Structure formats: C-alpha cells, structure tokens
Amino acid sequence: MEFTTERGEQRYAALVRALPDVVVGLDFDGTLAPIVEDPESAHIHPDAAAALLELADQVLAVAVITGRPARQVLDLGGLEEVGRGFAERGCELFVFGQYGHERWSSSSTRVVSPRPPDGLAAFERDLPAVLRRHDAAEAWVEEKGLAVAVHTRRLPDAKEAFERLLPALRELARAHDLTLEPGRNVIEVRSPGAHKGQAVDRLVEELDAQGFAFAGDDLGDLEAFEALGRLDDRGLSTLRVCSASDEESALLPHADVVVHGPDGVVELLRQLVADAGTRRD
C-alpha cells in the first residue's frame, strides 16, 4: 500500500476511525479478480473471500460495483456463499451489476434487473459491419444482457485495434442513444443514466453511511471516485484506492492509495481489519 500524498495517509487514518459506519466498495475485474484474456474465465482472488468476511466484522457494508452482469459476478466470485457469511455476521453484502442497473444483496438474495435498453438490439445488428470495416471482425463481442462489450485483447495488436475502433463505436452508440464506456482493451456500450457514482450515492443515502472507500482499476471507476469527492465536501470520511497495473493508470492521479492489483487489494482489506483492531485497543 502506497499513499500518493500526505492527505491520502490522513484520509486512511480518518476512515479507520469511522470504520463501523463505512461502506467499502470494490470493482471486480482488476480489483477483486485478475484481468484475464477470456473474461468468462475470471475468478475472484483466492484469498478475497476470507478477507471480505473478516472485513464484515468491522464495517457497515461491502459492495461490489461492476460493469459485469450481477449474476455473472456472483458465480465467478462465489459471492452468494460469501453473502451467507455476511448475514451470519449481521453485515450486508451488495452486488451492483452493469454499472448499477442491476442489484443483489445478501438479505434479498435475488437479482433485480430492468429491461434491456432501447436501441441495444439495433446496435448489435449494426456492429458486425462496423467491425469488418475497421479490420476487427475477429474482436470478441460479449453480450451482457443490458450491454455489449467489444474486446480487443485477443487481436494481434490489442491497443492499436482499441484506438481504431473507439471513435467508430462511439458514433454507432450515439446513433442508438446508448452510452460508451472505454476500459482495458474493451469498449462497452450500454444504456445511459447509470454509473458507479450513482451506486455510491444510493448506498450512502440508504445506509446513512458516514464514510466510503472505493477500490477500482479503470476509467469506469472514475465516477465512483468523483462521488467520493462530493462526500468529502459533506464531511464524510473517504478513501480512493487505485488497483494499479502495467496496462492502465488512469486512476492514479485521483487516488489516495495505490496497491498492486488484486494481491494489493486483498492486503489492503486485511490491513483495514488489523488497524481496526488496533483502534479498539
């Protein structure tokens, strides 16, 4: 764990003091689970479940806030079983899927999801022709129910293909009144109106939280960081954690703490638990 500024160290200390009233938010890919070539083979860090259960004894709630479908994250992360452990400890585990469009919690145990957005079917119909025109017909297209993700990771030059496709897919998304979200060698197109910052705001309001920590790794997490900035202005304790990698550094300028990937995130969760014990002593 590396603090980016002296203010970051102060924020961490304030968060530890407020921990019983704090929500800890976590992205999934690149934060709780390593980035892999095939997203369907991604799995939660082997030590993450135990770290989350230890954290459940110290915090108000934990929320996994991700662009993936909620059901997929529950399965890949084994989070339904983790949620049962949270329930035994009197703590709540949330999963917000598809940037907050979908919601699951350890108390309700069912995924609540809206209908697919208008325009998504037409976008999917037009997408193959756009990929062919930009020499990316072999890009992997992931249908996510409420969104479509175009992965360039498997193409010969993933980064160059990403840059080539981005403006074309942005134009196509705009034509169908959809929102485009760039990521790490992936371009996701989804319904407008929901983002991770809104999930942060919703949890603070519902739970009357007095603090919020959020760990993410990519541009899709920036709006959660911005939501924490607004909570700062209200006097709440916050901590922005960047799960850094060699591929992506967009969150670094905005982070209070930098850790190295899922290994570092798990270490940070354990450190929070240890420091909470020191606080009580």
SEMI-54730 format. One record per residue (C-alpha): residue in one letter; x, y, z. Coordinates in Angstrom, 1 decimal, m for minus. Each point is the difference from the previous one (the first is absolute). Example, Ala and Ser with C-alpha at 12.3 -4.5 7.8 and 13.67 -1.06 7.14 Angstrom:
rest a east 12.3 north m4.5 up 7.8
rest s east 1.4 north 3.4 up m0.7
END
This chain:
rest m east 0.0 north 0.0 up 0.0
rest e east 1.5 north 3.3 up m1.1
rest f east m1.6 north 3.4 up 0.9
rest t east 0.2 north 2.5 up m2.9
rest t east 0.0 north 3.0 up 2.3
rest e east 0.1 north 0.9 up 3.7
rest r east m3.7 north 0.8 up m0.3
rest g east m0.6 north m3.7 up m1.1
rest e east 1.6 north m1.2 up 3.2
rest q east m2.2 north 2.3 up 2.0
rest r east m3.1 north m1.2 up m1.8
rest y east 0.9 north m3.6 up 0.7
rest a east 0.4 north 0.7 up 3.7
rest a east m3.3 north 1.8 up 0.1
rest l east m1.7 north m2.9 up m1.8
rest v east 1.3 north m2.5 up 2.5
rest r east m1.4 north 2.1 up 2.8
rest a east m3.4 north 0.0 up m1.7
rest l east 0.1 north m3.6 up m1.2
rest p east m3.2 north m1.3 up 1.8
rest d east m2.0 north 2.6 up m2.1
rest v east 1.9 north m0.5 up m3.2
rest v east m0.9 north m1.7 up m3.3
rest v east 2.8 north m1.7 up m1.9
rest g east m0.6 north 0.0 up m3.8
rest l east 2.0 north m2.2 up m2.4
rest d east 0.2 north m0.4 up m3.7
rest f east 0.2 north m3.7 up m1.2
rest d east 2.4 north m0.3 up m3.0
rest g east 3.5 north 1.2 up 0.8
rest t east m1.0 north 0.6 up 3.6
rest l east m1.5 north m3.1 up 1.6
rest a east 0.9 north m2.3 up m3.0
rest p east 3.1 north 0.1 up m2.3
rest i east m0.5 north 1.2 up m3.5
rest v east 0.1 north m3.0 up m2.4
rest e east m0.3 north m0.5 up m3.7
rest d east m3.3 north m1.7 up 0.2
rest p east m2.3 north 2.0 up 2.4
rest e east m2.2 north m3.1 up 0.5
rest s east 2.9 north m1.8 up 1.6
rest a east 0.7 north 2.8 up 2.5
rest h east m0.2 north m1.0 up 3.7
rest i east 0.2 north 1.8 up 3.2
rest h east 3.4 north 0.2 up 1.7
rest p east 0.4 north m3.3 up 2.0
rest d east 0.4 north 2.0 up 3.3
rest a east m2.7 north 2.6 up m0.7
rest a east m3.0 north m1.9 up 1.5
rest a east 1.8 north m0.4 up 3.4
rest a east 1.1 north 3.6 up 0.0
rest l east m3.5 north 1.2 up m0.7
rest l east m1.5 north m2.1 up 2.8
rest e east 2.6 north 1.4 up 2.4
rest l east m0.9 north 3.5 up m1.1
rest a east m3.7 north m0.7 up 0.5
rest d east 0.6 north 0.1 up 3.8
rest q east 1.4 north 3.5 up m0.3
rest v east m2.1 north 2.0 up m2.5
rest l east m3.6 north 1.1 up m0.7
rest a east m0.2 north m1.8 up m3.4
rest v east 2.1 north m1.2 up m3.0
rest a east m1.1 north 0.6 up m3.6
rest v east 1.4 north m1.5 up m3.2
rest i east m0.8 north 2.6 up m2.7
rest t east 0.8 north m1.3 up m3.5
rest g east m0.7 north 0.3 up m3.6
rest r east m0.6 north m3.7 up m0.2
rest p east m3.5 north m1.6 up 0.4
rest a east m0.7 north m0.5 up 3.6
rest r east m0.8 north m3.7 up m0.4
rest q east 3.4 north m0.6 up m1.8
rest v east 1.9 north 1.7 up 2.8
rest l east m1.9 north m2.0 up 2.7
rest d east 1.0 north m3.2 up m1.8
rest l east 3.6 north 0.9 up m0.8
rest g east 0.6 north 1.4 up 3.5
rest g east m1.9 north m2.6 up 2.0
rest l east m1.6 north 3.0 up 1.6
rest e east m3.3 north m1.6 up 0.9
rest e east 1.9 north m2.2 up 2.5
rest v east 1.9 north 3.0 up 1.2
rest g east m3.3 north 1.8 up 0.4
rest r east m1.2 north m2.7 up 2.3
rest g east 3.0 north 0.6 up 2.2
rest f east m0.8 north 3.7 up 0.0
rest a east m3.5 north m0.8 up 1.1
rest e east 1.3 north m2.0 up 2.9
rest r east 2.1 north 3.0 up 1.1
rest g east m2.8 north 2.4 up m0.3
rest c east 1.6 north 1.9 up m2.9
rest e east m1.4 north 0.6 up m3.5
rest l east 1.8 north m1.0 up m3.3
rest f east m1.3 north 1.7 up m3.1
rest v east 0.7 north m0.6 up m3.7
rest f east m0.8 north 2.8 up m2.5
rest g east 0.3 north m1.4 up m3.5
rest q east 0.1 north 1.7 up m3.3
rest y east 1.1 north 3.3 up 1.6
rest g east m2.9 north 0.0 up 2.4
rest h east m2.8 north m1.1 up m2.3
rest e east m0.2 north m3.3 up 1.9
rest r east 0.0 north m0.6 up 3.7
rest w east 0.4 north m3.0 up 2.3
rest s east 0.5 north m0.1 up 3.8
rest s east 0.7 north m2.6 up 2.6
rest s east m3.3 north 0.7 up 1.6
rest s east m2.3 north m0.1 up m3.1
rest t east 2.1 north m2.7 up m1.9
rest r east m1.5 north 0.8 up m3.4
rest v east 1.2 north 2.1 up m2.9
rest v east m2.3 north 2.9 up m0.8
rest s east 0.6 north 1.0 up m3.6
rest p east m1.8 north 2.3 up m2.5
rest r east m0.9 north m0.7 up m3.6
rest p east 2.8 north 0.4 up m2.7
rest p east 0.4 north 3.5 up m1.2
rest d east m1.7 north 1.3 up m3.1
rest g east 2.4 north 0.0 up m2.9
rest l east 2.2 north m2.9 up 1.2
rest a east m1.4 north m2.5 up m2.4
rest a east 0.5 north 2.4 up m2.9
rest f east 3.5 north 0.7 up 1.2
rest e east 0.8 north m3.8 up 0.0
rest r east m1.5 north m0.3 up m3.5
rest d east 2.3 north 2.7 up m1.4
rest l east 3.1 north m0.9 up 2.0
rest p east 1.4 north m2.8 up m2.3
rest a east 0.2 north 2.3 up m3.0
rest v east 1.8 north 2.7 up 2.0
rest l east 2.5 north m2.6 up 1.3
rest r east 0.7 north m1.3 up m3.6
rest r east 0.5 north 3.6 up m1.3
rest h east 2.6 north 0.6 up 2.6
rest d east 1.9 north m3.3 up m0.4
rest a east m1.2 north m1.3 up 3.3
rest a east m2.4 north m2.8 up m1.0
rest e east 1.8 north m2.4 up 2.4
rest a east m0.6 north 2.2 up 3.0
rest w east m1.9 north m1.9 up 2.7
rest v east m3.5 north 1.4 up 0.6
rest e east m1.5 north m0.7 up 3.4
rest e east m3.7 north 0.3 up 0.4
rest k east m0.8 north 1.0 up 3.6
rest g east m3.8 north 0.3 up m0.1
rest l east m0.1 north 3.7 up 0.7
rest a east 3.2 north 0.8 up m1.9
rest v east 2.4 north m1.1 up m2.7
rest a east 3.8 north m0.1 up 0.5
rest v east 2.5 north m0.2 up m2.9
rest h east 3.3 north m1.4 up 1.2
rest t east 3.2 north 0.6 up m2.0
rest r east 2.3 north m1.9 up 2.3
rest r east 0.1 north m3.1 up m2.3
rest l east 0.9 north 2.0 up m3.1
rest p east 3.6 north 0.2 up m1.2
rest d east 0.5 north 3.6 up 1.1
rest a east m2.6 north 0.4 up 2.7
rest k east 0.8 north 3.7 up 0.9
rest e east 0.1 north 1.1 up m3.7
rest a east m3.3 north m1.8 up m0.7
rest f east m1.6 north 1.7 up 3.0
rest e east 1.1 north 3.4 up m1.2
rest r east m1.3 north m0.7 up m3.5
rest l east m3.3 north m1.2 up 1.2
rest l east m0.8 north 2.5 up 2.7
rest p east m1.2 north 2.9 up m2.2
rest a east m2.0 north m2.3 up m2.2
rest l east m1.8 north m1.7 up 2.8
rest r east m0.6 north 3.3 up 1.8
rest e east m1.7 north 1.3 up m3.2
rest l east m2.1 north m3.2 up m0.2
rest a east m1.0 north 0.2 up 3.7
rest r east m1.0 north 3.6 up m0.4
rest a east m2.2 north m0.8 up m3.0
rest h east m1.9 north m2.5 up 2.2
rest d east m0.2 north 2.3 up 3.1
rest l east 2.4 north m2.2 up 2.0
rest t east 3.0 north 0.8 up 2.2
rest l east 3.5 north m1.2 up m0.8
rest e east 2.5 north m0.9 up 2.8
rest p east 3.6 north m0.7 up m0.9
rest g east 2.0 north m2.4 up 2.1
rest r east 3.2 north m2.1 up m0.1
rest n east m0.1 north m1.3 up m3.6
rest v east m3.8 north m0.1 up 0.2
rest i east m2.7 north 2.4 up m1.3
rest e east m3.3 north m0.4 up 1.7
rest v east m3.3 north 1.5 up m1.3
rest r east m3.0 north 0.2 up 2.3
rest s east m3.0 north 1.9 up 1.1
rest p east 0.6 north 3.6 up 1.1
rest g east m0.9 north 1.2 up 3.4
rest a east 1.8 north m2.4 up 2.4
rest h east 3.6 north 0.1 up 1.2
rest k east 2.0 north m1.1 up 3.0
rest g east m0.2 north 3.4 up 1.6
rest q east m3.8 north m0.3 up 0.3
rest a east 0.4 north m3.3 up 1.7
rest v east 2.3 north 1.6 up 2.6
rest d east m2.5 north 2.8 up 0.5
rest r east m2.9 north m2.4 up 0.4
rest l east 1.8 north m2.1 up 2.6
rest v east 1.0 north 3.0 up 2.1
rest e east m3.6 north 1.3 up 0.0
rest e east m1.6 north m3.4 up 0.8
rest l east 2.4 north m1.1 up 2.7
rest d east 0.7 north 3.5 up 1.4
rest a east 3.7 north m0.8 up m0.4
rest q east 2.6 north 2.4 up 1.5
rest g east 2.8 north m1.1 up m2.3
rest f east 0.8 north m1.8 up m3.2
rest a east 3.1 north m1.7 up m1.4
rest f east 0.1 north m1.1 up m3.6
rest a east 2.6 north m2.0 up m1.9
rest g east 0.1 north m0.2 up m3.8
rest d east 2.4 north m0.3 up m2.8
rest d east m1.5 north 1.6 up m3.1
rest l east m1.7 north 3.0 up m1.6
rest g east m3.4 north m1.5 up 0.8
rest d east 0.8 north 0.5 up 3.7
rest l east 0.7 north 3.7 up m0.4
rest e east m3.6 north 1.0 up 0.7
rest a east 0.1 north m1.8 up 3.3
rest f east 3.1 north 2.0 up 0.9
rest e east m1.8 north 3.1 up m0.9
rest a east m2.9 north m1.0 up 2.2
rest l east 2.4 north m0.3 up 2.9
rest g east 1.2 north 3.5 up m0.7
rest r east m3.5 north 1.3 up 0.6
rest l east m0.2 north m2.0 up 3.2
rest d east 3.3 north 1.7 up 1.1
rest d east m1.8 north 3.3 up m0.4
rest r east m2.7 north m1.2 up 2.3
rest g east 2.6 north m0.9 up 2.7
rest l east m0.2 north m3.8 up m0.4
rest s east 3.1 north m2.2 up 0.2
rest t east 1.2 north m1.3 up m3.4
rest l east 2.8 north m1.9 up m1.6
rest r east 0.7 north m0.5 up m3.7
rest v east 2.1 north m3.1 up m0.7
rest c east 1.6 north m0.7 up m3.4
rest s east 0.6 north m3.6 up m0.8
rest a east 2.9 north 0.7 up m2.3
rest s east 1.4 north m2.1 up m2.9
rest d east 2.4 north 0.4 up m2.9
rest e east m2.9 north 0.4 up m2.4
rest e east m2.1 north 2.8 up 1.6
rest s east 0.9 north 3.0 up 2.1
rest a east m3.0 north 2.4 up m0.6
rest l east m1.0 north 0.0 up 3.7
rest l east 3.5 north 0.7 up 1.4
rest p east m0.3 north 3.8 up 0.0
rest h east m3.3 north m0.3 up 1.9
rest a east 1.0 north m2.6 up 2.6
rest d east 0.8 north 0.3 up 3.7
rest v east 1.6 north m3.4 up 0.1
rest v east 1.6 north m2.2 up m2.7
rest v east 0.2 north m3.8 up 0.3
rest h east 1.2 north m2.6 up m2.5
rest g east m3.0 north m1.8 up m1.5
rest p east m2.2 north m2.5 up 1.9
rest d east 2.9 north m1.1 up 2.2
rest g east 0.4 north 3.5 up 1.2
rest v east m3.8 north 0.5 up 0.5
rest v east m0.2 north m3.1 up 2.2
rest e east 3.0 north 1.2 up 2.0
rest l east m1.8 north 3.4 up 0.5
rest l east m3.2 north m1.7 up 1.2
rest r east 2.0 north m2.0 up 2.5
rest q east 1.9 north 3.2 up 1.1
rest l east m3.3 north 1.7 up 0.6
rest v east m1.1 north m2.9 up 2.3
rest a east 3.3 north 0.1 up 1.9
rest d east m0.1 north 3.7 up 0.4
rest a east m3.6 north m0.2 up 1.2
rest g east 1.2 north m2.3 up 2.8
rest t east 2.8 north 2.4 up 0.9
rest r east m2.6 north 2.8 up 0.2
rest r east m2.1 north m2.0 up 2.6
rest d east 3.1 north m0.7 up 2.0
END
